[in-house]
Amino acid sequence: MKTALVTGASSGIGAEIAKRLDSLGFNVIITARRTDRLETLANELKNPSTVIAADLSVREECLKLYEQTRDRNVSVLVNNAGFGMIGNFDETDLDKELSMIDVNCAAVHILTKLFLKDFKRKNRGFILNVASSAGLMPGGPLMATYYATKAYVVSLTRGISEELRSANSKVSISALCPGPVETEFNDVANCDFAVKGISADYCAECGLKGLFARKTIIVPDAGMKLAAGSARFAPDRLVLGVTRTMQKKKLDK
Ligand SMILES: NC(=O)c1ccc[n+]([C@@H]2O[C@H](COP(=O)([O-])OP(=O)(O)OC[C@H]3O[C@@H](n4cnc5c(N)ncnc54)[C@H](OP(=O)(O)O)[C@@H]3O)[C@@H](O)[C@H]2O)c1
């Protein structure tokens, strides 16, 4: 039986990815802090699933999660857990930001490294890192730390992807880079999107399609694909100014 591990599966994109992997015949290991939510999701899944409580802002819990799952023959790892925060950099809470860096970067880094070693040994396996279109931009005024964490995930994924490609490995790694998605993200980040988001289910569908097609960067929505593409050719100052205006709209809502 195929097994997948999905972090941040208690809501939003992670829950939808878990449901889709279940439909594809995977036994899904779902993890987050809110186990009541995970139990409810587990009851909806067709195949046997496993609920594991973990706070991925704590390094030891990332390592423990790996120890608890390493013998389960995981062939798909989805690093999805993450959150954002809005505000001027000199005003946002340092502890919360360091926790964000731990969840959005360190946990992704640790789990990717540990599972990648196993996947390379077996010469099979897929890793989907849920980054963001924020990670494709030159920076994110008013969400500076969040954008920086997602740029880290995009860069890490691209680097590993090239290592795997040049080694002719059958292991594949992808970064999912959506624009706004309708989830609980805004409640956590304490903001509102400036534009309407895509559904978490559609985002999950595009993410898994891109993952199994071995795409390194997956941008689900056409509008965001255009924006990210244009941003590569526009002067950084212009892109940063437009990004700031978009983020300011979120703050003002
Ligand atoms: N929504 C968007 O517009 C959007 C766009 C681009 C990228 N993303 C990315 O998509 C991913 C999923 O976010 P979402 O939009 O689906 O938001 P969400 O509905 O708020 O889900 C976030 C998930 O992350 C988990 N999580 C947060 N902190 C955690 C911690 N310390 N330990 C373990 N799990 C933790 C949450 O579980 P618990 O609270 O139960 O622990 C929850 O399951 C994130 O990486 C986010 O940055 C979102």
The ligand as a Gaussian input file, in Angstrom:
#p B3LYP/6-31G(d) Opt

LIG

0 1
 N       -4.076000      30.480000       1.827000
 C       -3.255000      31.094000       1.012000
 O       -3.602000      32.105000       0.394000
 C       -1.894000      30.541000       0.738000
 C       -1.218000      30.981000      -0.400000
 C        0.055000      30.491000      -0.671000
 C        0.630000      29.564000       0.180000
 N       -0.051000      29.148000       1.299000
 C        0.611000      28.183000       2.169000
 O       -0.186000      27.021000       2.237000
 C        0.114000      26.307000       3.426000
 C       -1.189000      25.890000       4.098000
 O       -1.878000      27.043000       4.525000
 P       -3.463000      27.230000       4.378000
 O       -3.695000      28.368000       3.473000
 O       -4.112000      25.938000       4.084000
 O       -3.791000      27.779000       5.851000
 P       -4.543000      27.110000       7.086000
 O       -5.925000      26.703000       6.698000
 O       -4.374000      28.101000       8.193000
 O       -3.687000      25.802000       7.394000
 C       -2.409000      25.858000       7.977000
 C       -2.028000      24.482000       8.492000
 O       -0.711000      24.563000       9.066000
 C       -0.736000      23.963000      10.342000
 N        0.232000      24.559000      11.248000
 C        0.425000      25.876000      11.529000
 N        1.338000      26.023000      12.489000
 C        1.755000      24.769000      12.846000
 C        2.667000      24.252000      13.803000
 N        3.349000      25.055000      14.646000
 N        2.837000      22.909000      13.875000
 C        2.149000      22.087000      13.061000
 N        1.253000      22.512000      12.148000
 C        1.055000      23.839000      12.042000
 C       -2.158000      24.191000      10.857000
 O       -2.496000      23.187000      11.824000
 P       -2.728000      23.409000      13.393000
 O       -3.107000      24.846000      13.597000
 O       -3.806000      22.446000      13.730000
 O       -1.416000      23.038000      13.998000
 C       -2.975000      23.994000       9.579000
 O       -3.252000      22.640000       9.385000
 C        0.976000      27.238000       4.275000
 O        2.326000      26.839000       4.171000
 C        0.772000      28.599000       3.621000
 O        1.872000      29.457000       3.811000
 C       -1.296000      29.613000       1.592000

